Amino acid sequence: MAGEIANDVNHLTLSNGDSSVNSGQDEDLVDPWNVVSKSETGVDYNKLIQRFGSSKIDQELIDRFENVTGKKVHHLLRRGVFFSHRDMHTILTNYESGKPFYLYTGRGPSSSSMHLGHLIPFTLCKWLQDVFDVPLVIQLTDDEKSLWKDIKVEEAHRLAYENAKDIIAIGFDPDKTFIFSDLDYVGRCPEFYRNMIRIQKCVTFNQVKGIFGFDDSTVIGKIGFPAVQATPALSTSFPDIFGDKKIQCLIPCAIDQDPYFRMTRDVCPRLGFKKPALLHSKFFPALQGAQTKMSSSEANSTIFCCDTPKQLKNKINKHAFSGGQATVEDHRELGGNCDIDISYQYLIFFLEDDEKLEQIRKDYTSGALLTGELKKILIDVLTPVLTEHQQRRSKVTDEVLKQYMTPRKLNFK
Ligand code: TRP
């Protein structure tokens, strides 16, 4: 097969746990199941753009965003947290000439509470939804988590609904947002299943082996799954929202999901659909350092959306990796290193005020600001983020859940 799939086999460092497709020893390992870097500053994202063959989000694209929308771009775009894209120019050009698009993102429900890192793609989706006035579909891959983790089908389904509450708490417009569990929706919507089969007809075992590192002992549910994640990129999979109209889709996601969408982009033109566009984010680093991303299965390295202010404070004070010096005297003299300091890194994601952030960077780098003081700033920024999220989540009743999760017509131009 031509195009992006063929590239994968040569350019990708991919592994499925212990698989052999991992190419170079010095390369960062980035795939849907693993993120590991040897560097204290984390993954080399410029290299990743080259390896994956995506495009950098540069100033020109940011300027275009601002021209088209008449709004300052979200700080996650401004600060390069979203750093890579595919076909974003096409989306903007079409939008300018009145051609609509829709947003698609998702979440694999593997724990009952989401963590701070999970909020990142959803936060950008909310901003995009508000600014462009577009519909958003959110796939909860309870099927995926049941296949990959030691989680029963019923439990994965339950976790999907728990996660839906966290997602709704982010504040999506109920008139423009459809959230669905695969375990519910795939069997209920013939159009979705038909598109899934059309996609499965286009991709061979050999190709998914190359992309995802599957082998002969991989259970067949996993082998077929990439088509499930590809299907929401076809607008006709949501007849209640789009009827039979073919509308281009934009997918904000962390860069580790790109293998799924390289496959999707390869298949779409053959089925008469436009390739989905993508916005890729960097990973949200673990508390212990940027060598790995935050993960639900490592409680000590993770700040959950349901953590209490006390838990939050303890985790940051105890575990947040510091770029400061060993003693106060050394720190005052030599200054700290923001590039590896996790508290500073988290502020990039969550402190909205550019000037404050820059002042903190200068003061920590010069040694004027101590590590304990920097941690205090982060705790003060994150405490209301968590408590307000929890308040909004507590208001998500079964009724509200049902509202977002019922297939229905959405309200958009
Ligand atoms: N596979 C993703 C995960 O494990 C979930 C997902 C499904 C997703 N569709 C998506 C993520 C689209 C981003 C965009 O979390």
Boltz pocket constraint, residues with backbone or C-beta under 6 A from the ligand:
constraints:
  - pocket:
      binder: B
      contacts: [[A, 32], [A, 104], [A, 105], [A, 106], [A, 107], [A, 108], [A, 109], [A, 139], [A, 140], [A, 141], [A, 144], [A, 229], [A, 251], [A, 252], [A, 253], [A, 254], [A, 257]]
      max_distance: 6.0
